[in-house]
Amino acid sequence: MKKTAVLILSFVSLTAAYGQGIASSFSVLRLPASTHVAALGGEHISLAVDDAPSAGFANPALYAGVEPKSLGLQFMTLPDGGSHFGAQYVHAFGERHTAAVTASCLSYGSMDETDEQGIKSGTFTPKDVSIGIGYSYLLADLLSGGANLKFVSSSYGKYSTLALAVDLGLNYYDPDLDLSLSAALLNIGRQVKTFEDGERQHLPFNAVVGGTWGLAYAPVRVSLTLSDLTRWKASDYFTAGKKLKFTRLAINHVTVGVDVVLSRAITLSAGYNARRAYELKQAGGSHWAGLSGGISLSLRRVRFGVSYSQYALSANSLGFNAAYTF
């Protein structure tokens, strides 16, 4: 596989993970592991009421609220035969310590392998794989902190690369007020093994703050998240050649979501990701771009989740979660 194929794959990786936008590799780090997070817009880090094992992927401090011995599985469809799947196991130690082991894989589907003249010589299946460990500690009755350490490998035909990434997070959760506030620094790290050409790729670092609160007189929770808080240049966004005004730039950092709790077992969710909506529309998407939704079912020991979202123009994505508490 030649360098032209790597460049094409970099674009595919970008569009699969984020519509159009930040020029970074290791896109598996930006896709949500939780159908609940995906249904609410894909960026939320403050879902302390979500005790599924995948909660800590968005913010490692949330592992503190997961059931002591839980196993989670996920699967998401992506355009052009791609898929995202993974697993998490969370185990609590004592009253304040919680640890997790995670794994996820982003497959881009089968692609043609060609040379500089475009002559096909075979096919290959590019993919990103992430394996990690997580830990959270209950700092106080209402405050928890956590960290993830992730080893990320990308294999694109004959080319491969390796990176190390760390997540740091805090969460304040008051169950009496049904209020959760979070801050996280995600994907802090570095590529330790480059592709053959030696050009160093960036990890998709993300500085995020957010909150989730329940309404006093309705079975509704509202989530608001501000993401990519270190990116305030128009060049960080896909604009289709249009000038990006500061107001639009500020709005692109906003993701909102709503949960409607129909019962202790069933929750309906909907979200709107302003940046994804803007960039997909600039690329030719419909007015529905940026919208997402889903449903969660919680039984005694088993949880299920389904989500709908759009990460690229070519197709919508469906996500599925299952979790079991031992």
C-alpha positions in Angstrom: 0.0 0.0 0.0 1.4 3.4 -1.0 1.3 6.8 0.7 -1.7 7.8 -1.4 -3.8 5.1 0.3 -2.6 6.3 3.7 -3.8 9.8 2.8 -7.2 8.6 1.6 -7.5 6.5 4.8 -6.7 9.5 7.0 -9.6 11.4 5.4 -11.9 8.4 5.9 -10.8 8.1 9.5 -11.6 11.8 10.0 -15.1 11.7 8.4 -16.1 8.5 10.2 -15.2 9.9 13.6 -16.4 13.5 13.4 -18.2 14.4 10.2 -15.5 16.9 9.0 -13.1 18.6 11.3 -10.1 18.2 13.5 -7.1 16.9 11.7 -6.0 14.0 14.0 -5.5 10.3 13.8 -6.6 7.5 16.2 -10.3 8.3 15.6 -11.3 5.3 17.9 -10.7 7.7 20.8 -13.4 10.1 19.7 -16.3 7.7 19.2 -18.6 7.2 22.2 -18.5 3.7 23.9 -21.9 4.3 25.4 -25.2 4.3 23.5 -26.5 6.7 26.2 -23.8 9.2 25.4 -24.2 8.7 21.6 -28.0 9.3 21.9 -27.4 12.6 23.8 -25.0 14.0 21.2 -21.8 12.0 21.7 -19.8 14.4 24.0 -21.4 14.2 27.5 -19.1 13.5 30.5 -21.5 14.1 33.4 -23.9 11.1 33.2 -23.4 10.0 36.8 -26.9 8.3 36.8 -25.7 6.0 34.0 -24.1 3.1 35.9 -23.2 1.1 32.8 -19.6 0.0 32.5 -19.0 2.2 29.4 -19.7 5.4 31.4 -16.0 5.8 32.3 -14.9 6.0 28.7 -16.3 9.5 28.5 -15.0 10.5 32.0 -13.0 8.0 34.2 -14.4 9.7 37.4 -17.8 8.1 36.5 -16.4 4.6 37.2 -17.1 5.4 40.9 -20.9 5.2 40.2 -20.8 1.9 38.2 -22.1 -1.3 39.8 -19.2 -3.1 41.6 -18.8 -6.1 39.2 -20.1 -5.2 35.7 -19.4 -6.3 32.2 -20.3 -4.2 29.2 -20.4 -4.8 25.5 -20.9 -2.4 22.6 -21.3 -2.3 18.8 -21.9 0.6 16.4 -22.4 0.5 12.7 -20.5 3.1 10.6 -20.6 4.1 6.9 -19.1 2.0 4.1 -19.0 -1.3 6.1 -17.2 0.2 9.1 -18.0 -0.7 12.7 -17.0 0.2 16.2 -17.1 -2.5 19.0 -15.7 -3.0 22.4 -16.0 -4.3 25.9 -15.5 -3.0 29.5 -15.2 -4.7 32.9 -15.5 -2.7 36.1 -14.6 -4.0 39.6 -14.9 -2.1 42.8 -12.4 -2.5 45.7 -13.7 -1.4 49.1 -15.9 1.7 49.3 -13.7 4.2 47.4 -11.7 2.4 44.8 -13.0 1.3 41.4 -10.9 -0.2 38.5 -11.7 -1.0 34.9 -10.3 -2.8 31.9 -11.4 -1.7 28.5 -10.9 -2.6 24.8 -12.4 -1.2 21.6 -11.8 -1.5 17.9 -12.7 0.8 15.0 -12.8 -1.0 11.7 -13.1 0.9 8.5 -14.3 -2.0 6.4 -12.5 -3.5 3.4 -10.6 -1.2 1.1 -8.7 -1.6 -2.2 -4.9 -1.5 -2.1 -3.5 0.4 -5.0 -0.1 1.9 -6.2 0.6 5.4 -7.3 -0.9 4.7 -10.7 -4.1 3.4 -9.2 -3.6 -0.2 -10.1 -5.3 -2.5 -7.6 -3.1 -5.1 -6.0 -5.5 -6.5 -3.4 -7.6 -5.5 -0.4 -7.0 -4.7 3.2 -9.0 -3.9 6.4 -7.7 -0.8 8.2 -8.5 -0.5 11.9 -7.7 1.3 15.2 -7.5 -0.7 18.4 -7.5 0.7 21.9 -6.7 -1.3 25.1 -6.8 0.5 28.4 -7.1 0.4 32.2 -9.1 2.9 34.3 -9.3 3.9 37.9 -11.5 6.1 40.0 -11.4 7.2 43.6 -14.1 8.7 45.8 -12.4 11.8 47.0 -15.4 12.9 49.2 -19.0 11.8 49.6 -20.1 13.7 46.5 -16.8 14.1 44.6 -14.8 11.5 42.6 -11.7 11.6 40.4 -10.4 9.2 37.8 -7.9 8.4 35.1 -7.6 6.1 32.1 -4.4 4.9 30.5 -4.9 3.7 26.9 -2.6 2.0 24.4 -3.8 2.8 20.9 -2.6 1.0 17.7 -3.6 1.8 14.1 -3.0 -0.7 11.3 -3.5 0.4 7.8 -2.3 -2.4 5.5 1.5 -2.6 5.7 1.7 0.6 7.8 1.1 0.7 11.6 1.5 3.2 14.4 1.3 3.2 18.2 0.3 5.9 20.7 -0.2 6.3 24.5 -3.1 8.4 25.8 -4.3 9.4 29.3 -7.7 10.7 30.4 -8.2 12.7 33.6 -11.6 13.5 35.0 -13.6 14.9 38.0 -17.2 14.5 38.8 -19.4 16.1 41.5 -22.8 14.3 42.0 -25.5 15.3 44.4 -28.3 12.7 44.3 -30.6 14.8 46.4 -30.5 17.6 43.9 -30.1 15.3 40.9 -27.1 17.4 39.9 -23.9 16.2 38.2 -21.0 18.5 37.2 -17.9 17.2 35.5 -14.6 18.3 33.9 -12.3 16.1 31.9 -9.1 16.2 29.8 -9.3 13.4 27.3 -6.6 11.8 25.1 -3.6 13.5 26.5 -0.7 11.7 24.9 1.7 11.1 22.1 2.4 8.9 19.1 5.4 6.7 20.1 5.7 4.9 16.8 5.0 6.8 13.6 4.0 5.5 10.2 6.7 4.7 7.7 7.0 8.3 6.4 7.9 9.5 9.9 5.4 12.3 10.1 4.0 12.5 13.7 0.2 12.4 14.0 -1.8 14.2 16.6 -4.1 12.6 19.1 -7.6 14.0 19.4 -7.1 15.9 22.6 -10.4 17.2 24.1 -10.9 19.5 27.1 -14.5 19.2 28.2 -16.8 20.6 30.9 -20.4 19.7 31.4 -23.4 19.2 33.7 -26.6 17.1 34.0 -29.5 18.1 36.2 -33.0 16.7 36.8 -36.0 19.0 36.7 -37.9 19.3 40.0 -41.4 18.7 38.7 -40.9 16.4 35.7 -39.2 13.1 35.0 -36.6 14.9 32.8 -32.9 15.3 32.9 -31.0 18.0 30.8 -27.4 17.7 29.9 -25.1 20.5 28.6 -21.6 20.0 27.5 -18.8 22.3 26.2 -16.1 20.4 24.3 -12.9 21.1 22.4 -12.3 24.1 24.7 -8.7 24.6 23.4 -9.8 25.0 19.8 -10.8 28.5 18.9 -9.4 28.9 15.4 -11.5 28.7 12.2 -8.9 26.3 10.8 -9.9 23.7 13.4 -13.3 23.3 11.7 -14.6 22.3 8.3 -16.3 25.4 6.7 -16.5 24.7 3.0 -14.6 27.9 2.4 -17.0 30.1 4.3 -15.8 32.6 6.9 -16.5 31.3 10.4 -17.8 34.0 12.7 -17.0 34.0 16.4 -20.6 33.4 17.4 -20.7 30.3 15.2 -17.3 29.2 16.5 -18.6 29.4 20.1 -21.8 27.5 19.3 -19.8 24.7 17.7 -18.5 23.8 21.2 -22.0 23.1 22.5 -23.8 19.7 22.8 -27.2 19.5 24.5 -29.2 16.4 25.5 -32.5 15.4 27.2 -33.5 12.3 29.0 -37.1 11.5 29.6 -37.4 8.9 32.4 -40.6 7.0 31.6 -40.1 4.5 34.4 -37.3 3.0 36.5 -36.7 0.7 33.6 -37.1 2.8 30.5 -35.4 6.1 29.5 -35.7 7.9 26.2 -32.9 10.2 25.1 -32.3 12.8 22.4 -29.4 15.1 21.7 -28.0 17.8 19.4 -24.3 18.3 18.6 -23.9 21.8 17.2 -20.5 21.3 15.6 -21.5 18.0 13.9 -24.6 19.6 12.6 -22.8 22.6 11.2 -20.0 20.6 9.5 -22.3 18.0 8.0 -24.5 20.7 6.6 -21.5 22.5 5.1 -20.6 19.2 3.5 -24.1 18.9 2.0 -26.1 17.2 4.9 -29.7 17.7 5.6 -31.4 19.9 8.3 -31.5 16.8 10.6 -27.7 16.7 10.8 -26.5 16.8 14.4 -29.6 15.2 15.9 -29.4 11.9 17.7 -31.6 9.7 19.9 -31.9 6.4 21.7 -33.6 4.3 24.4 -32.2 2.5 27.5 -33.7 -0.5 29.3 -32.6 -1.3 32.8 -33.6 -4.5 34.5 -32.4 -6.0 37.7 -29.0 -7.2 36.5 -29.1 -6.5 32.8 -29.0 -3.2 30.8 -29.6 -2.6 27.1 -29.3 0.5 25.0 -29.9 1.5 21.4 -28.8 4.8 19.8 -29.1 6.6 16.4 -26.6 9.2 15.3 -24.9 10.5 12.1 -21.1 10.8 11.8 -20.8 11.1 8.0 -22.9 12.0 5.0 -23.0 8.5 3.5 -25.0 6.7 6.2 -26.5 6.9 9.7 -25.0 4.9 12.6 -26.8 2.6 15.0 -25.3 1.7 18.3 -26.1 -1.2 20.7 -25.0 -1.7 24.3 -25.5 -4.6 26.7 -24.3 -4.8 30.3 -24.5 -7.4 33.1 -23.9 -7.0 36.8 -22.6 -10.1 38.5 
